[in-house]
Amino acid sequence: MAKRKRPKERSPLPRALFFDEAADRARSCGSKDAYPSEQHARATAAMNGMADALNVYRCRYCEFWHLTRRREEYID
């Protein structure tokens, strides 16, 4: 019989106390292509046939535009 996995214990402290800006910056724009405008980002997505699958957002760190698969209501 397989062992049951125990649920992870949740921290009693709010997530904001664990915020690491350097890690968030690296995750947000470290490996992504940056576009100078929203139109450039949308055009790139369209040229790659991904206009329906990708959304664009302005990065809070580099002030350029990036593409993401996240739906718009979950972006910043």
N, C-alpha and C positions, 0 to 999 in steps of 0.2 A: 504494500500500500504506500502511495506517495505521501510525503510529508506535506502538511498544510503550511502555506506561507503566512507568517504573522504580518498583520498590517504595520506599516511604518508609523512610528510614533510622531505625532505632530508637535512642533515646538510651541510653547505657550506665548512666545514673543512674536510680535508682528514682523512680517517679512521685510518691511522697510528698515528694520534695524540691521539686517544682514546685507543690505544693498552695497554692491561693490562696483563703483563707477568705472573703474578700469576694465573689469570683466564685461560690463554692459556695453562699453564703447567698442571693445574688440568684437563682441558678438553682433552688435548693431551695424558696424560699418567696416570692420577690419578686413573681411574677405569679400566684400560686395563691390560691384561696379558702382561708381558714382556718376550721376548725370547732372549737368548744369541746370536743367530745367525739367519741369514735369512733362513738357511736350517731348523732350529728348528721351526720357525714360519710357513714355508710352509708345513712342515710335519704335524704339528698340524692341519692346515686347511684341509689337505688331509685326515687325520684320521677322521675328523668330517664330511667328505663328502662335504666340502665347498671350495675346491681348485679352482673351477671355479668362485665362487662368491666373494672371498676375495683376497685382495692384501696385500702385506707386505711393511712396510716402516721403516726406521731407525729414531728413535725419536731424535729430536734435544736437548731434555732436559736430558733424562736418558741414551742416547746412546745405548739402547736396541732396539729390533725390536718389532713392534706391527702389528696386523691385522686390516684391515679396509675394508669397503664396497666401499669406494670411488675409482673411476677409477684412474689409475696411473697418468694421466696428471693433476689431481687436488691435488695431494699430494705434499706438500711443493714445 
